Amino acid sequence: MIFQNIELLETDKFQYLLIHKNGSSSVSKCIKNFNITNRINLNKIRWTVIRDPYERFVSGLKYDLKKNNLNIEEIDITELYNSMTNVFTRERRHVVHTSSQVSHLINTHVNWYVELKDLNLFLKMHFNQTEHCNANDENIEISIDKKEVMKYLNFDYYVYNKILNSQYLWKWQMGKIF
């Protein structure tokens, strides 16, 4: 059984851990000359973007509904809790965008975390450009029970808050990391 299916964009300077619905399309447009790998290179700086778990869940749900031309009333939302992307479907670029961002972080030895709200500053400082992709998903209206979703996101919030209060959270005052 494969628990985790990570995807890293690797350059000669760093590895970027891709977590869908955390600005990954914007980041990938800014990175030039990268290879996609699933092997962690401990000799390179590894970074990723984190996002508020509830905001990410809703954004992922909207994205998947739009992609599959479905309405919220047509699906069983409880099936999304604890869902993960399967290796075989990921190879065909089918990803469960509501899966926990924590599942991407386990044993990936991330050196730096960038909060989504700081991503444009990070991209500007490191790549001298910014991109903003997939913002049109936010126009989709859905009605879900936030209390019910928050039960599912307890562990995500625990990890997210630990990262926000850690020395590994990048802030613009720290300057470039690579």
N, C-alpha and C positions, 0 to 999 in steps of 0.2 A: 504494500500500500504506500503510495506517495502522498505525504501530508502536505507538502509545500511545492509550489511550482513558481520559482522566482524568475524574474527577467531583469537583466542588468544591461544598461547601455554603457559600453566601455570605450574609453579613449586612452591615449597614452598617459594622461594625467590622473584620471579618476574612473570610478564606476558609479553610475546613477542607478539606484534601485527604483524601478518603475512600479508605482502603485496606481492603478487606474482610478480615475475621478479625483486625483490629487494633483492636477496640473501637468500630467505626463505628456499630453499632446503639445502643450506649450513648451515644455522643457525639450522634448525631442526635436522640435522645430529650431531651437537655438543651438543644439549641439551639432557640430560638424564632424564628419568622418568618425563614426562610431561603429562598433560591432555589437551585436546582440549575443549575450552569453548567459548561462545559468551558473557559471563557476565564479566563486568569490576569489578575488586576488587580494590577499592580505597585505600586499606591498603597495596598494593604491588606496587613495582616499575614497571612501564610499559615502554617498549622501543620498538623501531622499526627501520627499515632501510629505508632510502630514497635514491632516485636515480634521476639523471638528467632525466627530463620528456621525452625529445626526444629520448634519448638512451633507456629508458624503453619501450617506445611505439614501437620502431623498434624491440627491442629484443622480446617483447610480440607478435608482428605481425609475426616475423620469427618462433617463437615457435608454435603459433597456426596454421600457414600454414603447418609446418612440421608435427605436430600432426594430422592434418586432411588430409594430403597428397594432398595439393592444391598448386597452383602457384598463385602469386600475380595477374596475368592477369585474373584469374577465379573469383575474388571476387570484390565487390564494396567497396572500402576502406572507402568511406564516411559513410557506415553503422557502422564503428567502432567508429566514433566520438560520444562521449557521451553515449556509450554503457556501461551497467553494468551487473554484474553477477546476475543471478536470484537465489533465495533461493533454488528452487527445483533442478536446474542443479548443484548448488554447492554441494549439498548433494551427488551427483553422481560424484564429483570431476571434473566437467566441469566448467571451469572458463574463463572469458573473460580477457585475459592477456594484452589487450590494454586499459582497463578501467582506469580512472584517479586514481592515488594514493591518491589524496586528498579525494576521497569518503571514503577511509578507515580511514582517520584521524579525521573526524568530530565527535566530542563528545566522543572521546576515551581517553582523558586525558593522553596523552603520556607525560612521564617525561623526556625521553631522546631520541634523534634522532641520529642515526649513519649513516653517509654518506657511500654509497656502497664502495667507494674507501678506506675507513678506516675499512671495515668489517673484513678483515683478522687480523689486529692488535687487534680489539675488541675481536674476537673469541679466539685468542691466549692468551690475558690477562685474559679473563673471564672463558674460558673453557679449556685452556691449549692445544688447538688443532685448526686446521683450516681445512676447507673443501672447495672445489671449484666444484660446480655442474653446469650443463646445459651450460657450455661454448661452447659446440659443435653447439649450435644454431647460433652462430655468423658466421659460415662458409656459411650460406645460403645467396645468393645474391638476393636482391630485389631492384627495382627502384620505388621510390615514390617521390612526389613533396614535398620537405621539407617545403617550404613556406606555402603550404596548411595545412600541419600537424601542423605547428607552430601556426596557427590561433586557432586551437582546443586546443592547450596546453597553451594558455596565462594565464589562472587562475592557472594551475599547476605550471608554472614558478613563478608566483607571490608568491604562498605559499612556494614553494621550496626555493626561495631566502630569504624569511622571516625566514625560519628555519635555513638556512645557516648562517644568521647574528644574530641568537638569542643565548641566554645563555643556551639553551637546546640542542645544538649540541655537542655531545660527541667528545672529542679529546683525544688522548692517554695520554697527559700530566695530564689529570684529574684522571687517574687511574681507578680502578674498581668502578662500580656503584652498584654492589651487591655481 
